[in-house]
Amino acid sequence: ARLPEVGIGQPWRRVLVPHTIPLPRLHRVLQIAMGWNERHLWEFRVRARRADPRTERVYGVPDPRWPTPWVRSARAVPLCALAPVEGAAVEYGYDLIDGWTH
């Protein structure tokens, strides 16, 4: 996975993970790779077709304090379920209030 830091120039990290990695574990790998410390909500977004927002799926850890019915639980979802083919684009959102996307 290539992780550009959107809006910060060109720094990026490259991590190699198995395609079967569960999303919560991938989140933890990304936290370590970026030097972050698990203080914000996170999500993975994927679209079957880039230009069609109706095909967007969002996976994360739903927070009971914030009603987010569109967020599906990421608990048992492997990366390969989001990006079934090589080169598929998946967006990782962290600190959702400030809108950090990678």
Sequence and secondary structure as in RCSB ss.txt:
>XXXX:A:sequence
ARLPEVGIGQPWRRVLVPHTIPLPRLHRVLQIAMGWNERHLWEFRVRARRADPRTERVYGVPDPRWPTPWVRSAR
AVPLCALAPVEGAAVEYGYDLIDGWTH
>XXXX:A:secstr
 EEE TTS S EEE    TT BHHHHHHHHHHHHT  S S EEEEEESSTT GGGEEEEE   TTS  TTEEE T
T BHHHH  STT  EEEEESTTTTEE 
